[in-house]
Amino acid sequence: MKDIDNIILDLDGTVYVDNKIINKSDIEIRRLAKKGKSIYYLTNNTSKNTKHYVNKLNNLNLPVSTNSIISPIHVMIDWIKKNNIKCVYILGVQELIDELKEKTGVANSSKNPELIIVAFDKELTYQKLETACELINKGVPYYLTHIDIFCPTLKGNMPDCGAIGMLIEKTTGKKSINNFGKPSDLMTDYINKIVDKDHNKIVVGDRIHTDIELGKKIGAETVLVCTGEYQNSKNDNLKINNTQIYNTLTDYLLTI
Ligand SMILES: [Mg+2]
C-alpha cells in the first residue's frame, strides 16, 4: 500500500473518453475519496467551463467540488487578475467567455484588446480567425490556453487548441507568448499554490509531454496509463524515467 495524500488525475484518456468511464475507475476514485485522499481533476480542455465539469463529474458519480477541478481557465483567471488585464479578444466557446467575464470582469472585444486568448474553440468560425490574425498582424500578442494538438474522442482524435494555434502561427508567422495549461510554468505555479505542499502527491495521465512533464515539474510521483495517447501496455509497473506505467488508472489506484 502506498502513502499518497493528493491524487491529481488527468480526465480525457485517463478517467474517461467522452462520457465513457474507463475500466470502472469511478469505483476506485470514490473508495479513495472516502479514505480521505484529496482528489483533483486536472484537464487542459477549455471547450467546457468549471460548471460543466462539476455537473459532468457529478453525473458520472465521481466525488467533485468546484475546488477539485484544475483547468487552464483557473490559471487564466488568476493571471488576468494579477496582471490587471481589462480587455482581451477570445477565440473560445461562450461558456468559457462567460466564466472569465464573471470571475475577472475582463471584456471580450476585438477593439484594442491587450492580448488574444486562443482556447479549444468548438464554436470557431473563419470570421473569428480573420479577426484574430488581423490583430496579431498589427502586433497584438496571443496566448494559447494549452498546447494539446488533438483531443481523443470516441470518433478518434479531433483538433484541439494546439492545432488552432499552429494554424494561426503558420498564417501570421508569429508564435504565441505562453500558455496556461499543462505543463506550462503558469499552470505549475498555480498547482503549487492550491495543492497542499506538505503532503506527497501523484499525477496520473496518458500524455508524457503534458501530464508526466507537469508532474515532474511540481515534484510529484508520476503514473502513465495506456488508455489514451500512450498505448504501450506491455509491461505493467515498468519504470521509464521514474514514471510508473499501468494499463489503466484503475490498475494503479488499486495499489493505494
Ligand atoms: Mg489525457
Residues whose N, C-alpha, C, O or C-beta is under 5 A from the ligand:
A	BS01	MG	D10 L11 D12 G13 T14 D206 G228
